[in-house]
Amino acid sequence: MRARIIQSIRRFFVEQGFLEVETPNLVPSPVPEAHIDLIGTPRGFLHASPEVCMKRILSAGFPKIFQICKCYREGERGHLHLPEFTLLEWYRSGADYGDLMADCEALICFVAGELGLGKTIQYRGKEIDLKAPWGRISVDGAFSAWSPVTLKEALETGRFEEMIVLHIEPRLNNSAPVFLYDYPAPLASLARLKQGNPDVGERFELYMGGLELANAFSELTDPAEQESRFKKENDIREKRGKKPYPIPSKFLEALRTMPPSAGIAFGVDRFVMLLTGAEKIDDVVAFTPEEL
């Protein structure tokens, strides 16, 4: 079933005119992120995402690209996490995060159709209706509806993730997929800020059956702003007693020629869980770390 799902994903993108690319897993300078610890080697780091190299390909003039690859994070292990996992990423020039929402709806319906599942899937005893358009709720709206503290308070006290995990994600276990969108600017990561509302970044996460499945951006293309964000992430790492990561200077250089575009990281292992009804990520990979 896993093989059939991955083959269907690939067919979808090929039929949509995307170019499949391959980029190195071992890189000298990754994206610096305060909350993600990478696996280091004597020659560099195993990437947590292929985005740096894929955006350089986008900047070189290839407008629609995708990749299915292994990614790595130090210390991640749980019923939804592995230190080595499979990501699907795709990027489109001339697009924004709204276009990626439409891509997600089309991709998931296509794969479900190829597997003979139709417009509904069953996951953990709940029926999920795949018919588009799917639900959308802003981060601000979700905090107003469900969080015991305001979004402003959560950001100021460092409790944003706590509120998301304890109070918002459980409410996203709906009978249809949901896009949680417009993240606060301090959490915009590699996303551009929203025109007319610079307090938020054009970022969304996709939830299905209570699982976070994807993280997407309208891409930031300002190299100076991106470098500033990288330095802030490294500053946070140092304050927490962690080593900063090298700044990916060649990526920043490539941003100068990157067109307006959008990109997304989509969890293949979790997608397989959803389509097979698996309870934990261990059930959808050939080997867990403990079996090696």
ABEGO torsion letter per residue (X at the ends): XAAAAAAAAAAAAAAAGBBBBBBBABBABBBBBAABBBBBBAAEBBBABAAAAAAAAAAAGBABBBBBBBBBBBGBBBAABBABBBBBBBBBBGBBAAAAAAAAAAAAAAAAAAAGAEABBBBGGBBBBABOBBBBBBAAAAAAAABABBAAAAAAAGAAAAAAAAAAAAAABBABBBBBBGBBAAAAEABBBBBGBAABBBBBBBBBGGBBABBBBBBBABAAAAAAAAAAAAAAAAAAGBBBBBBBAAAAAAAAABBBBBBBBBBAAAAAAAAAGBABAAAABABBAAAX
